[in-house]
Amino acid sequence: MLEDLAKAVDELEVPADGDALAAAFGLRSRLDAALAAAVATRVAAMPATWAAWRDGVLSEGQVEAIVANVSEATADTYAAHEA
């Protein structure tokens, strides 16, 4: 699925008119919302990471790096070490 999305984005040519730009911004907002929901779901299982993000110790970029690199296979190990 994401490969198809990447290809579509690579081939996308957005006209520089108001309607097309507004539609493109709307699509970007929908993608951002989906990513935020996925990050929140992953971080919910990482209480120390969630607390550090909430308290400003970790930035959004740091949290994104963590959730992108902690796989389902390594989530339990990460959870054990974050506490």
Buried (B, 14 or more C-beta within 10 A) or exposed (E): EEEEEEEEEEEEEEEEEEEEEEEEEEEEEEEEEEEEEEBEEBBEBBEBBBEBBEEEEBEEEEBBEBBEEBEEEEBEEBBEEBE
